[in-house]
Amino acid sequence: MPRLDRIVTRGGDRGMTSLGNGRRVPKTDARVEALGAVDELNSLLGVATLAWPRAWWPTARALQQDLFDLGADLAMGKASGRRPALTLDHAARLEALIEREQRRLPVLNSFVLPTGTSAAAWCHLARAVSRRAERRVAAAAGAGVLLVYLNRLSDFLFVLARTLNRRGTGDVLWNPARARRAPKR
């Protein structure tokens, strides 16, 4: 476990930072960008949880723990020889949650707009940030378990948004432009 006895280190004052493996890199490095996106997602989940029913809070905390593990794995890199904390079992647990919730929802015949209840809207925002984190991780580390996990997480957040939209009955469906044409005057 890291020891955080000093927060102000001045180590990043010149645009460089240290990864978990001790390597110094520019703050614009793809891995640092990916770590920032994962951190943003984790923070957003903390805020989103405030709108979620308490029954979902343990799931949210587990997801936040997973995202810290993901960040640690990303910061260390594959070359560290360290066994990754995040495994495909973590993604499989998300898949099981997705399947369970999906069975309780009506089938979609259109895309869903990112709105509805406050809790659902926060899930949709977290889902979009999860997709960005996914792109950043792909750019920094390529394919692998980290990418699989983020992909499942964004899928889970979509399904959870529908669940929190009164089990899908509060979903607002996309109505394509051709179907919304204004009537002629």
N, C-alpha and C positions, 0 to 999 in steps of 0.2 A: 504494500500500500504506500502511496506517496505521502510524504510528510510535508505539510503546507504551513511551516512556521514563519515564512516570509512571503507576503503577497507582492510587495514592491521589490522587484529584483533589478530593474533597469536593463535586463537582458534583451528586451525587444525594442529598445529606444532607437535603434539604428536600422529598423526594418527586417531584422532577423529574429528567428525563434527556434526553440529546440523541440525536436520530436521526442517521443517516448524512448527511442533508442539512443538518445543523446546527440544525434546528428543535427547540426545547425543548418537551417534553410531559410530562404527569403519568405516573408509573410505572404507573398504572392504565389508560393509553391502550390501545385495542384493538391498535394496532400493536406496542406494547411487550409486551403479552400474547402476541401471535403470535410475536414474536422469541424470547421466553422458551420457548415451546413447541417451537420449532424447535431452540433451543439444547439443551433437555432431550433431545430426540430424538437430536441429534448425540452428546451425551454418552452416552446409553444405547447407541447403536450402538458406541461405543468399548468399553463394558463387554461388550456382547453378543459382540463379535468375539473376546474372550478364550476363549469357549466354542466358537467356530466352527473347523472344520478350516482349516489354513493356506492351503489352496487358495482359500478365500473371502476372505482378508484383503485382497488388492488391490481386490476389489469393494467391500469395506467402506470402504476408504480413499477410493475414488472417490465413494462415496455421501456420506461426510463432507465431502469437498471441495464436492460439489454443494450440500449443506445450508448450507455457509458462503456459497456464491454466492447461494443462495435468501435467506438472511438479509440479505446485502448489498443485494440487489434490494428486499427488503421495507423495509429501513431507509432506502433512498433514496427510494422511492415513484415512481410513474409521472410525477409532475409535474417530476421532476428533469431530464428531458431526456436522462438517461444511458441508454445502450443496455443492456438487461438482460443479465446474465451467463448466466442460465439460459434455455434455449430449449426448444422442443418436441422438438428432437433429443435432449435429455437424457431426456425422458420416453419417446421412441421406443427409446432404448437399454435402458431398463428393460423396456419391452414385449417386446423381443427376448429378454432374459434370462428373462422370465416364460414366453414361448412355448417356449423351449428346455427349461426345467426342467419345465414342465407336460406336455410330451410324454413325459417319463420317469416320470410319476406315474400311479398308478391313478386312475380316475374316482371322484369322491366321490358317495355316495348319502345323505349326511347332513352336518351341520355338524361341524367338528372342535373338540374342546375344546383350550384353550390350554395344552397339557402335552406330555409325551413326553420326549425327551432334553433334557438341560440346554440344549444349543445351540438346539433348537427352541423351548423355553419362553422363552428370551431373545428369539428372533425374534418370538414372539407378543406379548410385552410391548412390544417396539419397534413392532410393527404397531399396537397399541392407542394408543401415544403418538403415532404418526404420524397416526392418525385424529383425535386431539385437536388436533394441530398444524394439520391440515387445516381443522378447524372454526374455529380461531382465525384462521387466514389468511383464510378466507372472510369472517369478521366484519370483519377489518381492511382487506382489500384487494379483496374480491369475487372473482369468477371470473377466470381467466386462467392463464397458464403455471405460476405457483407452485402453484396448486391442482391442476392436472393432474399436475404432478410428484409432489406429496405423495400424490395418489390412486394413482398407479402405484407409488410406493414402498411404500405399505401393502400393495398387492396383491403386490408382489415379496416383501415380508417374509413374507406368508402362504405363498406358494409355496416360499420358501426354508425356512420352518419345516417344511413337509411333506418337503422334500428331506432336511433334517437329521434328520428322524424316520425314518431308514432308508428313504428313498425312498417314504415314505407308509405303509410296513408297520407303523410304530410309532405312527401316528396313533391318537388315542383319539376315537372318534366319539360325538356327542351321542346320547343315548338319551332321547327325550321322556318326560315324567312319565307319560303315559297308558300307555306301554310298560313302565314301571318299577314299576307298582303292586305294592305288597307283597301277597303271598298271604294269603288269609283264614285265620284260625286256627280 
